[in-house]
Amino acid sequence: MTMSVPLHPVVAEVTARIATRSAATRSAYLERMAAARTEAPTRAGLGCSNLAHGFAACSGPDRLAVKGVSVPGVAIVSAYNDMLSAHQPFLEFPAWIKEAVREAGGVAQFAGGVPAMCDGITQGRAGMELSLFSREVIAMATGVALAHDMFDAALLLGVCDKIVPGLLIGALAFGHLPTILVPAGPMASGLPNNEKARIRQAYAEGKATRDDLLAAESASYHSPGTCTFYGTANSNQLVVEVMGLHLPGASFVPPGTPLRRALTEAAGRRATAITAQGPEYTPISRVVDEHAVVNGVIALLATGGSTNHTLHLVAIAAAAGIQLTWDDFSDLSAVVPLLTRIYPNGVADINHLVAAGGVQFLVGTLLDAGLLHADVSTVAGPGLDRYRQEPVLENGVLTWRDGATTSGDTAVLRPATDPFAADGGLRVLSGNLGRAVIKVSAVAEQHHVVEAPARVFTTQEAVSAAFRAGELDRDVVIVLRQQGPRANGMPELHGLTPALSAVMSRGHQVALVTDGRMSGASGKIPAAIHCTPEAAAGGPIALIHDGDVVRLDAVTGRVDVLVDADVLAARHPVDAPAADSEWTGTGRELFAALRRSVGPADHGASVFGPAHVQTPDLADITA
């Protein structure tokens, strides 16, 4: 334990204004959660017929434990499937957890599974248009799993993109339950990231074959475990650990190792220990508070993490009654230094980060700089100092020891006193095109301001076709609209990166302006993403014409089309999103109701709760 360090004044101010803004919604949420708490095991309140259904499939000591309603019940909710490398290791986890919970004096049951989409597989495919909505489905599936009134705690097994946010949103609806997230860990390092990027760009330019590309991709994604680049999946793990929702040091221990199993078993024991039936009751509603949300944002910013979290953290916070805004991200980014260089913000991968000191060093240096709230509840106990420690096996027994206090590789991980950059590189843009976010941590300084004629598209395929035809071989701002949540589910557009990188490598100024997403892998191309209001909601991005000059200025925080206000106001949208009757195939028609009810990007692109706000008047935006 270290001496207390004064909190940075901007961190304190942003936290205070979030708490003030959220006072009513947070209070109402906590009242609901307090009312749901029970001192006895929850299933004690079930009728005999209800309870009998709950243990009918059990046998041996588990049957007696569930029937006896005297020991805590722990729910296992898993995103296991054996198609996705990140989730395949979860196959063995439930058996380990059940045995550990038995030994700890409780009983665990597999309460439900949730779907898990892979954006790597669906990238550029029709299925990607379901990806963001899968977060809401996962949240609802988690709710179904926990709705049986059988459980006193929950373990959430998930890793990637929409899965962890969905699990958290669902679990927060049952915020009276202690809840621990259980990761699977990353795969071993494969093909170096800079070589993978080189071959992708060469293929886009016709200088590499499909066999070359497949060989490179196979060497990059090659075994069970999470992809090793720092996209949304690994951002999820780091952020939730710093929020106190993992056991300390759990995020990046590889699958298939004794330590991974030991941490999984420890999560089961810990969940049993922190139920309302014991003296350490730690519900998730207490862990996910304003301080933890701010800590999560700061961890994201300090590591140049996924821009998807400008959606997900907003939606997660809202599920806990907390109103987080893009302005909060922007103001924190201005004072949080960039401390890591991990692909796509560098060439290292997540395993290199671990070797350099990992989450333990990151948490320690941020705490010592007064940039994290230390006074938080975590699943490991009170205080974030616990997360300076790393797990180890000593003679087969899991224990924790102090983590690194100096970086083992300053090309990958640096202290807050010697950062790669003075700010986190995530900025909010505003202007006559509405609001957007941009991540500049991997963008060279000479590309922070781009002013060039627009080329307007409504599909990724059209952009790729124009590139292949040589039509983009010039200074250009690609405007890709009708990609927002109401238009087509807000797919990621990372598949455009090789082509746009090729245009940039030829010496041209190039930028992307879109109401879609650029994913956790957004890199060296300046991209104003998540433009809101989106085109499908009448946003001004729908009014841009080919040839209009667009200026993206990440220095002053502006994104504008340089057209007179009266000319812009007289225009009408020239394209529209597909009608429900046209938005079909690959299961899209099943998600039409979500598409119709989804809220705007700056409110988390969510279909739940207070995410729905009126679209601003166009005249107010363009003024």
C-alpha positions in Angstrom: 0.0 0.0 0.0 1.3 3.4 -1.0 0.7 6.8 0.5 -2.3 8.6 -0.8 -1.7 11.0 -3.7 -3.9 14.0 -4.3 -6.3 13.4 -7.2 -5.7 15.4 -10.4 -8.1 18.4 -10.3 -9.6 17.7 -13.8 -10.2 14.0 -12.8 -11.9 15.3 -9.6 -14.0 17.9 -11.5 -15.1 15.5 -14.2 -16.1 12.9 -11.6 -18.0 15.5 -9.6 -20.0 16.7 -12.6 -20.8 13.1 -13.6 -22.1 12.5 -10.1 -24.2 15.7 -10.1 -25.6 15.1 -13.5 -26.5 11.5 -12.5 -27.8 12.1 -9.0 -31.4 11.3 -9.8 -30.9 8.3 -12.0 -28.1 6.8 -9.9 -30.2 7.2 -6.7 -33.2 5.5 -8.3 -31.0 2.7 -9.5 -29.4 2.1 -6.1 -32.8 2.1 -4.5 -34.0 -0.7 -6.8 -30.9 -2.7 -6.2 -31.1 -2.3 -2.4 -34.7 -3.5 -2.6 -33.7 -6.6 -4.5 -31.1 -7.8 -1.9 -32.0 -10.8 0.3 -30.2 -11.9 3.4 -31.0 -15.6 2.8 -30.1 -17.4 -0.4 -32.4 -15.9 -3.1 -33.9 -19.3 -4.0 -35.3 -19.6 -0.4 -38.1 -17.4 -1.6 -39.2 -19.8 -4.3 -42.2 -22.1 -4.0 -41.6 -25.8 -3.8 -42.6 -26.4 -7.4 -40.4 -23.5 -8.6 -37.4 -24.8 -6.6 -37.9 -28.4 -7.7 -37.5 -27.2 -11.3 -34.2 -25.5 -10.3 -32.5 -28.7 -9.0 -34.2 -31.4 -11.1 -31.2 -31.8 -13.3 -28.7 -31.7 -10.4 -27.1 -34.7 -8.8 -25.0 -35.6 -5.8 -23.9 -32.7 -3.4 -25.1 -30.0 -5.8 -28.6 -31.4 -5.7 -28.6 -31.3 -1.9 -27.1 -27.8 -1.8 -29.6 -26.3 -4.2 -32.5 -28.1 -2.4 -31.2 -27.1 1.0 -31.4 -23.4 0.3 -28.7 -22.7 3.0 -25.6 -22.0 0.9 -25.0 -19.3 -1.7 -25.9 -20.1 -5.4 -23.5 -18.8 -8.1 -24.6 -18.3 -11.7 -22.3 -19.1 -14.6 -23.1 -17.1 -17.7 -20.8 -17.9 -20.6 -20.1 -16.8 -24.2 -18.5 -20.1 -25.0 -18.4 -21.4 -28.5 -15.7 -23.4 -30.2 -15.6 -21.3 -33.4 -14.1 -18.2 -31.9 -10.6 -18.5 -30.6 -11.2 -16.1 -27.7 -14.1 -18.1 -26.3 -13.1 -21.6 -27.1 -11.1 -21.9 -23.8 -14.3 -21.4 -21.8 -15.3 -25.0 -22.5 -13.5 -26.3 -19.4 -14.2 -23.3 -17.1 -17.7 -24.3 -15.7 -16.4 -27.6 -14.3 -13.5 -25.9 -12.6 -15.8 -23.2 -11.2 -18.3 -25.7 -9.9 -15.7 -27.6 -8.0 -14.1 -24.5 -6.6 -17.5 -23.1 -5.4 -18.4 -26.5 -3.8 -15.1 -26.3 -1.9 -15.9 -22.7 -0.8 -19.3 -23.8 0.6 -21.6 -22.8 -2.2 -23.2 -24.3 -5.3 -22.7 -23.1 -8.9 -24.9 -23.8 -11.9 -24.5 -23.0 -15.5 -27.3 -20.4 -15.8 -27.2 -19.6 -19.5 -25.2 -19.0 -22.6 -25.0 -15.8 -24.6 -24.1 -15.3 -28.3 -20.7 -14.2 -29.3 -20.1 -12.6 -32.7 -16.6 -12.1 -34.1 -16.1 -8.9 -35.9 -12.9 -10.3 -37.4 -15.0 -12.9 -39.2 -17.9 -10.6 -40.2 -15.7 -7.6 -41.1 -17.0 -6.2 -44.4 -19.8 -8.8 -44.5 -23.6 -8.4 -44.0 -23.3 -10.0 -40.6 -21.3 -7.1 -39.3 -24.6 -5.1 -39.5 -25.8 -7.2 -36.6 -22.7 -6.8 -34.5 -23.5 -3.8 -32.4 -27.1 -5.0 -31.9 -25.6 -8.3 -30.6 -24.6 -6.3 -27.5 -28.2 -5.7 -26.7 -29.1 -9.3 -27.3 -26.3 -10.4 -25.0 -27.5 -8.1 -22.3 -31.0 -9.5 -22.6 -29.7 -13.1 -22.7 -27.8 -12.3 -19.5 -31.0 -11.0 -18.0 -32.8 -14.2 -18.9 -30.1 -16.3 -17.3 -30.3 -14.4 -14.0 -34.1 -14.0 -14.0 -34.8 -17.3 -12.2 -34.3 -16.0 -8.7 -31.9 -18.8 -8.1 -28.6 -17.0 -7.6 -26.7 -14.9 -5.1 -23.7 -14.1 -7.3 -22.7 -14.3 -10.9 -19.6 -15.2 -12.9 -19.6 -13.8 -16.5 -17.4 -15.6 -19.0 -16.7 -13.4 -22.0 -13.9 -11.5 -23.8 -14.5 -9.8 -27.0 -16.1 -6.7 -28.6 -19.8 -6.5 -27.8 -19.8 -9.5 -25.4 -18.2 -8.0 -22.3 -20.3 -4.7 -22.6 -23.5 -6.8 -23.1 -22.7 -9.1 -20.2 -22.1 -6.1 -18.0 -25.3 -4.2 -19.1 -27.3 -7.4 -18.4 -25.7 -8.0 -15.0 -26.2 -4.4 -13.9 -29.9 -5.0 -14.2 -29.3 -7.4 -11.3 -26.9 -5.0 -9.6 -27.7 -6.5 -6.1 -25.7 -9.6 -7.1 -21.9 -9.7 -6.7 -20.5 -10.3 -10.2 -17.0 -11.1 -11.4 -15.9 -11.1 -15.0 -13.8 -14.2 -15.9 -11.5 -13.8 -19.0 -9.8 -16.5 -21.1 -6.6 -14.8 -21.9 -4.7 -14.0 -25.1 -3.1 -16.3 -27.7 0.6 -16.4 -28.0 2.2 -13.8 -30.2 2.3 -14.6 -33.9 3.3 -12.7 -37.1 4.6 -9.2 -36.1 1.9 -6.6 -36.5 3.8 -4.3 -38.8 4.4 -7.2 -41.2 0.7 -8.1 -41.1 -0.2 -4.5 -41.9 2.3 -4.4 -44.7 0.9 -7.5 -46.4 -2.7 -6.2 -46.0 -1.8 -3.0 -47.7 0.1 -4.8 -50.5 -2.9 -7.0 -51.1 -5.2 -4.0 -51.4 -2.8 -2.6 -54.0 -2.7 -5.8 -56.0 0.9 -6.5 -55.0 0.2 -9.6 -52.9 -1.9 -12.7 -53.7 -4.8 -14.1 -51.7 -2.5 -16.9 -50.6 0.0 -14.4 -49.3 -2.7 -12.6 -47.4 -4.3 -15.8 -45.9 -0.8 -17.1 -44.8 -0.2 -13.8 -43.0 -3.6 -13.7 -41.3 -3.2 -17.4 -40.3 0.2 -16.6 -38.7 -1.4 -13.7 -36.8 -4.6 -15.5 -35.6 -3.3 -19.0 -34.9 -4.5 -20.6 -31.7 -7.1 -20.5 -28.9 -7.1 -17.2 -27.0 -7.8 -13.5 -27.7 -6.3 -11.8 -30.8 -3.2 -10.1 -29.5 -3.6 -6.6 -31.1 -5.0 -3.9 -28.9 -8.5 -3.8 -30.3 -11.8 -3.8 -28.5 -11.4 -7.3 -27.0 -8.2 -6.5 -25.2 -9.4 -3.0 -24.4 -12.4 -4.7 -22.7 -10.1 -6.7 -20.5 -7.8 -3.9 -19.4 -10.7 -1.5 -18.8 -12.8 -3.9 -16.7 -9.8 -4.9 -14.6 -9.0 -1.3 -13.8 -12.7 -0.9 -12.9 -12.2 -3.6 -10.3 -14.4 -6.3 -12.1 -11.6 -8.9 -12.6 -9.4 -10.5 -10.0 -6.1 -8.6 -10.0 -3.9 -9.6 -12.9 -6.5 -11.8 -14.5 -6.8 -10.1 -17.9 -3.8 -11.3 -19.9 -2.8 -14.7 -18.5 -2.8 -17.1 -21.4 -5.3 -20.0 -21.8 -4.1 -23.5 -21.2 -1.8 -22.6 -18.3 -2.0 -23.7 -14.7 -2.2 -20.0 -13.7 -5.2 -19.5 -15.9 -7.0 -22.4 -14.3 -6.0 -21.2 -10.8 -7.4 -17.7 -11.4 -10.7 -19.2 -12.8 -11.1 -21.3 -9.7 -10.3 -18.3 -7.5 -13.0 -16.3 -9.2 -15.5 -19.0 -8.1 -14.3 -19.0 -4.6 -14.3 -15.2 -4.4 -17.8 -14.9 -5.8 -19.0 -17.2 -3.1 -17.3 -15.1 -0.4 -18.8 -11.8 -1.4 -22.5 -12.7 -1.5 -25.1 -11.1 0.9 -24.8 -14.2 3.0 -21.3 -13.3 4.1 -19.5 -10.3 5.8 -17.9 -9.0 2.5 -21.1 -8.3 0.5 -19.9 -6.6 -2.7 -22.7 -6.2 -5.3 -21.8 -5.0 -8.8 -23.9 -1.9 -8.2 -21.4 -0.8 -5.6 -18.4 -1.6 -7.8 -19.6 0.2 -10.9 -20.0 3.7 -9.5 -18.9 7.1 -10.8 -15.3 6.6 -9.6 -15.0 3.2 -11.4 -16.5 4.5 -14.6 -14.0 7.4 -14.6 -11.2 4.9 -13.9 -12.3 2.8 -16.9 -12.2 5.9 -19.2 -8.8 6.9 -17.9 -7.4 3.3 -18.5 -8.7 3.4 -22.0 -7.2 6.8 -22.7 -3.8 6.0 -21.2 -3.5 3.0 -23.4 -4.9 4.4 -26.7 -7.7 1.8 -26.5 -10.7 1.1 -28.7 -12.9 3.9 -29.9 -15.8 1.5 -29.5 -15.7 2.3 -25.8 -17.1 5.8 -26.5 -20.2 3.8 -27.1 -19.8 0.9 -24.7 -18.7 2.8 -21.6 -21.6 5.2 -22.1 -24.1 2.4 -22.3 -22.5 0.5 -19.4 -22.6 3.6 -17.2 -26.2 4.2 -18.1 -27.1 0.7 -17.0 -25.8 1.7 -13.5 -27.8 5.0 -13.5 -24.6 7.0 -14.5 -24.7 9.6 -17.3 -21.4 9.6 -19.0 -20.8 11.9 -22.0 -18.3 12.3 -24.8 -17.3 15.7 -23.3 -16.2 13.7 -20.2 -14.0 11.6 -22.4 -12.5 14.6 -24.1 -11.8 16.6 -21.0 -10.1 13.6 -19.4 -8.1 12.8 -22.5 -6.6 16.3 -22.3 -4.9 15.5 -19.0 -4.3 11.7 -19.2 -1.0 10.9 -20.8 -0.5 8.1 -23.4 1.6 5.4 -21.8 1.5 2.5 -24.2 2.4 1.8 -27.8 0.5 -1.4 -28.8 -0.7 -2.2 -32.3 -2.4 -0.3 -34.0 -0.8 2.5 -32.0 2.6 0.8 -32.3 4.1 -2.6 -33.4 4.0 -4.4 -30.0 1.1 -6.7 -29.0 -0.7 -7.3 -25.7 1.9 -10.0 -24.6 4.6 -7.4 -25.0 2.7 -5.1 -22.7 2.4 -7.8 -20.1 6.2 -8.5 -20.3 6.9 -4.8 -19.9 5.0 -4.6 -16.6 1.3 -5.0 -17.7 -1.8 -3.8 -15.9 0.1 -3.7 -12.6 2.6 -1.2 -13.7 -0.1 0.9 -15.5 -2.3 1.0 -12.5 0.6 1.9 -10.2 2.0 4.8 -12.3 -1.5 6.2 -12.8 -2.3 6.0 -9.1 1.1 7.6 -8.3 0.2 10.5 -10.7 -3.2 11.1 -9.1 -4.9 10.0 -12.2 -7.0 7.2 -10.9 -9.5 7.0 -8.0 -7.9 4.7 -5.4 -11.0 4.8 -3.1 -13.1 2.2 -4.9 -14.8 -1.1 -4.2 -13.5 -4.0 -6.3 -14.3 -7.7 -6.5 -11.0 -8.2 -4.7 -11.8 -5.9 -1.8 -11.6 -2.2 -1.1 -9.1 0.0 -2.8 -7.5 0.0 -6.3 -4.0 -0.5 -4.8 -4.7 -4.3 -4.9 -4.4 -4.1 -8.7 -0.7 -3.2 -8.4 -0.2 -6.9 -7.7 0.3 -9.8 -10.1 -0.9 -13.4 -9.6 1.7 -16.2 -9.3 1.7 -19.9 -8.4 4.0 -20.8 -5.6 4.2 -24.6 -5.1 0.9 -24.9 -6.9 -0.8 -22.3 -4.7 -2.2 -19.1 -6.1 -0.9 -15.9 -4.5 -0.3 -12.3 -5.4 3.0 -10.4 -5.2 3.9 -6.7 -5.9 4.1 -6.0 -9.6 6.7 -4.2 -11.5 7.5 -0.6 -10.5 9.7 0.1 -13.5 8.9 -0.6 -17.2 10.7 -3.5 -18.7 10.4 -1.9 -22.2 9.9 1.8 -22.5 9.2 1.4 -26.2 6.0 -0.4 -25.2 5.0 0.9 -21.7 6.1 4.1 -19.9 5.5 5.8 -16.6 3.2 8.8 -16.3 6.3 11.0 -15.8 7.7 10.1 -19.2 4.7 9.4 -21.5 4.6 8.9 -25.3 2.3 11.8 -25.5 0.9 14.3 -23.0 -2.7 13.4 -23.8 -4.7 10.3 -24.5 -5.3 11.1 -28.1 -9.1 10.7 -28.1 -10.9 13.9 -29.0 -14.4 15.1 -29.6 -15.0 17.0 -32.8 -17.9 19.4 -33.4 -18.9 21.7 -36.2 -21.5 22.1 -38.9 -21.4 18.3 -39.5 -22.6 17.6 -35.9 -20.3 15.8 -33.4 -17.9 13.0 -33.9 -14.9 11.3 -32.1 -11.4 10.8 -33.4 -8.4 8.9 -32.0 -5.1 10.5 -33.0 -2.7 8.4 -30.9 -1.6 6.5 -34.0 -2.0 9.4 -36.4 1.1 11.3 -37.5 1.0 15.0 -36.5 1.1 16.2 -40.1 -2.2 14.4 -40.7 -4.1 15.9 -37.7 -5.6 18.5 -40.0 -6.9 17.5 -43.4 -8.8 19.8 -45.8 -9.7 18.3 -49.1 -12.6 17.7 -51.5 -15.2 15.1 -50.4 -16.0 11.9 -52.2 -19.3 10.6 -50.9 -20.3 7.0 -50.6 -23.0 4.9 -48.9 -21.3 1.5 -48.9 -17.9 0.1 -48.2 -18.0 -1.8 -51.4 -18.3 1.5 -53.4 -15.3 2.9 -51.6 -13.2 -0.2 -52.4 -14.4 -0.1 -56.1 -13.4 3.6 -56.4 -10.0 2.8 -54.9 -9.4 0.0 -57.4 -10.4 2.2 -60.2 -7.8 4.8 -59.2 -10.5 7.4 -58.4 -9.1 8.1 -54.9 -5.5 8.7 -55.9 -5.5 12.3 -54.7 -6.1 14.5 -51.7 -9.6 13.3 -50.5 -12.0 13.1 -47.6 -14.0 9.9 -47.9 -17.5 10.6 -46.6 -19.1 7.3 -45.9 -22.7 7.8 -44.6 -25.8 5.7 -43.9 -23.6 3.6 -41.6 -25.1 4.7 -38.3 -27.1 2.5 -35.9 -30.5 3.5 -37.4 -29.2 3.1 -40.9 -27.7 -0.4 -40.9 -26.6 -1.2 -37.3 -23.4 0.8 -37.4 -20.9 -1.8 -38.8 -17.2 -1.4 -38.3 -15.3 -0.1 -41.3 -11.9 -1.4 -40.5 -11.8 -3.2 -43.9 -11.2 0.2 -45.5 -7.9 0.8 -43.7 -5.6 -0.9 -46.2 -6.9 1.0 -49.2 -6.9 4.4 -47.3 -3.4 3.6 -46.0 -2.3 3.0 -49.6 -3.6 6.4 -50.7 -1.8 8.1 -47.8 1.4 6.2 -48.6 1.4 7.8 -52.0 1.8 11.2 -50.4 -1.8 12.3 -50.4 -3.9 13.8 -47.6 -6.7 11.5 -46.8 -9.3 11.3 -44.0 -12.6 9.5 -43.3 -15.8 11.1 -42.1 -18.5 8.6 -41.2 -21.5 7.9 -39.0 -20.2 4.4 -38.7 -17.5 2.8 -36.6 -13.8 2.3 -37.3 -13.4 -0.3 -34.6 -10.8 -0.9 -32.0 -8.2 -1.3 -34.7 -8.5 2.3 -36.0 -4.9 3.5 -36.7 -3.0 5.9 -38.8 -5.8 7.3 -40.9 -7.5 10.4 -39.4 -11.1 9.3 -39.0 -14.0 11.3 -37.7 -16.3 8.5 -36.6 -19.6 8.0 -34.9 -20.9 11.3 -36.5 -24.1 12.2 -34.8 -26.9 13.0 -35.7 -26.4 10.2 -38.3 -27.5 10.6 -41.8 -30.5 8.3 -41.3 -31.7 10.7 -38.5 -31.4 13.7 -40.7 -27.9 14.6 -39.7 -25.9 17.2 -41.7 -23.6 14.5 -43.0 -26.5 13.6 -45.3 -26.1 17.0 -47.0 -22.5 16.7 -48.2 -22.1 16.6 -52.0 -19.2 15.2 -54.0 -16.5 18.0 -54.4 -17.5 19.9 -51.2 -14.4 20.8 -49.3 -14.4 19.1 -45.9 -12.1 20.1 -43.1 -11.2 17.7 -40.3 -9.1 19.5 -37.6 -8.1 17.4 -34.7 -6.1 20.3 -33.2 -9.0 22.6 -32.7 -11.6 19.9 -32.5 -13.6 20.8 -35.6 -15.3 18.9 -38.4 -16.9 21.0 -41.0 -18.1 21.1 -44.6 -16.9 24.4 -46.0 -20.2 25.4 -47.6 -22.2 28.6 -46.8 -24.8 28.0 -44.1 -27.7 29.2 -46.3 -26.6 26.8 -49.1 -26.3 23.9 -46.7 -29.7 24.7 -45.1 -31.4 24.7 -48.5 -30.1 21.2 -49.3 -32.0 17.9 -48.9 -30.6 14.5 -48.3 -29.9 12.7 -51.5 -29.8 9.1 -50.2 -31.6 7.2 -47.5 -31.2 4.0 -45.5 -32.6 0.8 -46.7 -36.3 0.2 -45.8 -37.0 -2.7 -43.4 -38.2 -4.7 -46.3 -34.8 -4.3 -47.9 -32.7 -4.8 -44.8 -32.8 -8.6 -45.1 -30.5 -11.6 -45.3 -28.0 -13.0 -42.8 -30.7 -12.6 -40.2 -30.9 -8.8 -40.4 -34.7 -8.8 -40.7 -34.8 -10.3 -37.1 -33.1 -7.1 -35.8 -35.4 -4.6 -37.5 -37.1 -3.6 -34.2 -33.7 -2.8 -32.6 -32.7 -0.7 -35.6 -36.0 1.3 -35.4 -35.6 2.0 -31.6 -31.8 2.5 -31.2 -30.6 5.8 -29.7 -27.8 8.0 -31.1 -24.1 7.2 -30.9 -23.3 9.8 -28.2 -25.8 8.1 -25.9 -24.2 4.7 -26.4 -26.2 3.6 -29.5 -28.4 1.7 -27.2 -32.0 0.5 -27.2 -32.2 0.6 -23.4 -33.4 3.2 -21.0 -32.5 6.9 -21.3 -30.5 6.5 -24.5 -33.4 7.9 -26.5 -33.1 11.6 -27.1 -34.6 13.9 -29.7 -32.6 14.5 -32.8 -31.4 18.2 -32.6 -32.9 20.6 -35.1 -30.7 20.8 -38.2 -30.7 24.6 -38.1 -29.2 24.4 -34.6 -26.4 22.1 -35.8 -25.4 24.0 -38.9 -25.6 27.4 -37.3 
